[in-house]
C-alpha cells in the first residue's frame, strides 16, 4: 500500500464483507457494523423504472440492482429477481394468487399483493394428509393458476403402477393437457431466462466484491397452512374447529419444508436462507397459541436447517417483543432474527448471547423522515443493539418501495462509520 | 330460561362454538324471544371485547366470536317481526383500506371491535379511492373516518385521502384516525391524520373520545 492509490481488490473486499457478516451472525465482534441491501421495488424506483417494468424487464432490473449495490456499497445483498421478475411467467400461467402492477387494471407503480383466500377447504384436510403431492397436483395447482387446470386429469401415481403407468400416458395426449404442458414449457423458458440474467448479475456483483446473502426461502408451518392453504380466517378458526388436523398438516410440513429449502440452497451453492413470518406476531395469536401451534413446529424447521449448515434469516414481521423469551431457544450464533417493530433494545437483552439481530430502521422514517433522523436512529441501534457485535443494519422489512434515496444513502453511509 | 340465557352468554364468551349455537337453536325452538336472545349475544360480545382488551383473547377468538354471532343471528333474525329500521343506531364511523392496498384483516378487526362497542360502522372495503371516502362522509355525516393500510404505499394514499377530504371542505368537523402495518406517529404527521392506533382497542378509545366530545 505504499505510494499508489489504495484500491482494495474486489476479491479482498468480498472476503472482508463476507467475514464481517459471518462475524455478526456467529456473534463475534466484526470490524464494523455490517449491512445487507434488501428491497423489493425500491431498487427499480431508484433507477427510474416502473414497478411493472421491474416485473417484466430482467436486464433492466439487473441494471437497477447493479446501480443500487455499487452506489450503496452494502456488505451483502438479497437478490430481487426471484421475488419480482416473474411477470411474464405469471401471465403465461394465468397465475391467480397475486395482483401485480399493470395487470388486471392495477396501476403500473404499485407493488404486487398476495390474495389471502381459502385455497384448501376444510373437507380437503384428509386428502392433503393422505397424499400431499396428489392434492397439490390435482386440486391446488389448478386453483392457483389457469394453466394448471388440466393437470386435474393426470393419473394418481401411487396407485397407477406397472403397465398402468404406460396406459396412463393417454392423459398427456389429450388436447387440454397438451395445451397445459405447452404453457408450462413456455413459463419455464421465461423463468430460465430470468435466472440466466440473475446468475450473470450475481457473478458480476461477486466480481465487484459483493456477497449474495440469500440462497433460498422457507416458511413456518403455521404460515404455510394459513397463507397458502386455509387462508388466514380459515387457519384461525381451525385453531378451535380442526386443531388436530391442522397440527397433523403442520407435522407433515415440518418434515417436508427443510428438504426443499436445503435442496434449493445446495443447488445455488450458498447457505443463507430467508424466512419471512406472517402470523406469529404479538396481538395476532395468544402466547399460548404461539407456544402450541407456531413455535414448536417452526423451531423444528429451524433446527433441521441449521443442522444442514444453513443460516436462516428469520424476518419476524410486526412486533414480537412478547415472544423473545420463547424464540431465544435456538443454537447459538446459527441464525439471524430480523425484526420489524419488535423492541430492539429488549431483543438485545434477551438474545445477546444467542442470536444475531437484523433491522430495523422504520419504514416511516425512510419514507417521511430526514437523513439526520436516520443517522440518529442508526447510531442508537449501533450503540445499544450493536454492542459487542451481533447486529446487521437493515430497514425494518427491507427498504420500503417509497423510501427517499437520501435516507437510504444515509443509512448505508452511516454504517461504514460504525467501527468497533 | 334466565339460567339458559346466562349459559348462552358464557358459552359464547368462552368460545364453545358448537354448544353455544346448539343452545341458541334450542332456546329459539322453544319460543324464546329472538330480540332478547340477540341482546344476550351482544352481552357475550362485550365480554369477548373485554377479554381482548385485557390481552386474554387475540384475533382467532375475535374471528370465532364473529362466526358465532353470524350463525346465531342467521337463526334469530327471520323470527324478528319488528321493523329493523327502528333499531337504535350508534354513532357513525366510516372505515376503509385506502386506495392501492388490498389488505383487510386489520380493518375487519377494528370494525368488529367498534360494532361491539355500539358504533355503527360504514365499511367501504379495500382499495377505496379518496373520492369514495368523500362521498361517504357527505352521505352519512360521520364525525370519524378510519383509514387502514398494510403496505407502505398506503402512506401516500392516506395523505392523498386526507388532502382530498380537506379540499372537499369536510375536514374541519371530522376526526381521522389511521392504522395498520407500519403506521406510526411519523406517518400520522406525514398524512395529516389526527391520530394513529396500533390495535383495535386504540381505535375504539379514539372514537369514544371524539364522539363523546
Interface residues (C-beta under 8 A of the other chain):
Chain A: X99 X107 X110 X111 X113 X115 X116 X232 X233 X236 X237 X239 X240 X241 X283 X284 X285 X286 X289 X319 X340 X341 X362 X363 X364 X365 X367 X368 X369 X396 X397 X400 X401 X402
Chain B: X15 X17 X56 X57 X58 X59 X60 X61 X63 X64 X67 X100 X101 X102 X103 X105 X151 X152 X153 X155 X156 X182 X183 X184 X186 X187 X189 X190 X198 X199
